[in-house]
Amino acid sequence: MRKDGLFIAVEVQDAAATDTELARRLTEACPVDIYAQQDDGSLELVEKNLDECVLCRLCLDASPDGVVKVIKLYDDDAVLA
């Protein structure tokens, strides 16, 4: 799953988006509410909040390596590492 804002895109592996525990961790970690949990526990990316990203890396720290990508659209699609 991927959602694009004007400056930032967030990509989460499709299989991981259905992991309710990961969805909970991401929702709790993000200070600008880019992640939310749907009623079934799966992950939702909140498109209107994408460009609020402060590049804090908390979502990357809360997920296994490579599961979440934060893409800087304003920087030739550089991936936050």
N, C-alpha and C positions, 0 to 999 in steps of 0.2 A: 504494500500500500504506500502511496506517495501523495502528498499534497504540496502544492507550490504557492508561495506567497509572491510578493514582488521582489523581495531581497533574499528570502530564505526558503528552502524546500526541506521537508523532512520525509525520510523514507524508512519504513519499518518492514522487515521481512514478513510476508503474508502469514506464514505459519506462526510467527511470534505474536502477531496481532490478535490471535485467538487465545493466547495464554493469559488467563485472568490475573495470575500473580504478577506477571510482568506488567500488565496494564495498570495494576494498582501501584506498583513501584514507580512507574513513569509518571502517573498522575500525581503522586505525592511529591516527586522530585522536582518537577518543573515549576519554577517560580512565576512563570507567566501563562500558565494553563494552556499550553499547546496540546497536552494529552488529556484525554478524559476517558472514563469507562462508560460503555453503553449498558443498558439494562441487563443484557446477557453476560456482562463481565468482560467483553472483548474491548479492544482498544479503539478509540476514535481520535483522529487528528482534527483539532479545532482550527480550521482554515483561517478564520478571522484573527487568530492570535499568532500565526506563524511569524509575521514580521516584528513581533515583540521580542523575539529570541535575543538573548543577551550573550549567547555563545558561552554559557557557563559550564557546559559539559556534564551537568548533573544527569541528564538523560543517558549519556554515553556511559557514565559510571554506574548507573542503575541497571544496565542491560549487558548481556553477554557481548563480547567483541564481535563487531560486524552486523549486529542485528538492527541497530539504529544508525542512520546516517543523517547528519545535518549538512546540507549543501548550501554553500554561499553562492547564490546565483549572480551576485554582483562582482564576484571574483573568479570568473571563468569556470564556474561550477566546482570550485575547490571544496573538498570534503573536510569538515572539521575533524581533526585527529586528536 
